[in-house]
Amino acid sequence: MRSETLLDRRRWLFAGIALQVPKAASAAAPPATAADLVLANVWDPRRDPARCLVSEKYDGVRALWDGTGLRHRSGRPLAAPAWFTAGLPAEPLDGELWMGRRRFDRLSAVVRRHTPDDAGWRSVRYLVFELPNGAGTFAERAARIATLVAATRLAHVEAVAQRRVADPGALQRLLDATVAAGGEGLMLHDAAAPYVRGRSDALSKLKPYLDAEAVVVGHRGGRGRLAGEVGALVVRAPDGRTFRVGSGLGDALRRDPPPLGSVVTYRYRDLTPGGLPRFATLLRRAEAM
C-alpha cells in the first residue's frame, strides 16, 4: 500500500552499509552491524497487543554496542567516554542513549561531539532493548538483557522495562498515560518472535501522531517577514515523492537550514489522497547519518 511506504521507512538508509568492526571478544557473540538492526513498523490496531511485550518509545539516539565500541545506527562511531562503556559485555547490545523526556536537543549536542563531553555524558543513560542476532524469542532475549545489564553493575546502563497489556483498551490507556507524562509513545515487540533483521511486524511503534524521515533536496525562499530566509525545505521521501516542510522551522533554522543531502525527521497527521503527508512539520535533523 502507498500509505505504508511513507510511514517511517528507513531501510534505504542502511542499503549497502556494513561496519568495519574488530573481532568480537567471544566467538559466541559475532560482531553486529547496522544491517543487523531490527526496525519497527507502525502498529496495526487489528493485531492483539496481549501477544506483545510493551515498553516506552524513548526519544533518544539509537546506539549499537558491537562488543568493543558504541556506534550510531548508520555505523558511524559514537565518541563516548571510556568510563561509559567500561564494563559492557562482549555480547552486542542495541539500545537508546537517553537523557530524559523532552531533552533530545541537549542529548544530541552531547553525543555529536567528536571529543567526549565528560560532564554531559554523566547525564546520559544507555537503555538496552535488544540483542542483535540473539537467540530465542523476544521474551527470552528480554530476560537475557536483564541478566547482562545487572552483571555490568553500571548505574547508567538499564534494561528497558517490558510489560504486558491485556487488550486494546489497556494499550490505549497506557499510551495516553505515557504521552501525558511527556513520553513519545510505545513500542510493541512480539513476545514469541525470533530476532528479525530489518523492518517487520516483530517490532511496532504506537504514537498519537505519525513521523518519518526524508532527505533535504532544496530550500524555498521565504516571503514577507521571512524574505531573505528559508520559508520551507523541499524534501524527498524514500519512495521518491517530493514535498515541502515549512512548519517547525525556528528562526535559527530559517537562517541556517539543514544542508542539501541531510536527513530530517518530520511529523504529520495523515496522508492526502495523493499519498503525501498532510500538515508536515519539521521535528529535527535526524541522527541517522
FENPE-V111355 format. One record per helix or strand of 2 or more residues. SS is the DSSP state (2 for helix, 1 for strand). FROM is the first residue (numbers start at 0). TO is the last residue. If there is no record, write none. Layout:
# FENPE-V111355
ss->SS from->FROM to->TO
ss->SS from->FROM to->TO
This chain:
# FENPE-V111355
ss->2 from->1 to->4
ss->2 from->10 to->13
ss->2 from->33 to->35
ss->1 from->37 to->41
ss->2 from->48 to->50
ss->1 from->51 to->55
ss->1 from->60 to->64
ss->1 from->69 to->70
ss->2 from->81 to->84
ss->1 from->92 to->97
ss->2 from->103 to->110
ss->2 from->117 to->120
ss->1 from->124 to->129
ss->2 from->137 to->151
ss->1 from->156 to->158
ss->2 from->167 to->179
ss->1 from->185 to->189
ss->1 from->197 to->205
ss->1 from->209 to->220
ss->2 from->223 to->225
ss->1 from->229 to->235
ss->1 from->241 to->244
ss->2 from->250 to->254
ss->1 from->262 to->267
ss->1 from->280 to->284
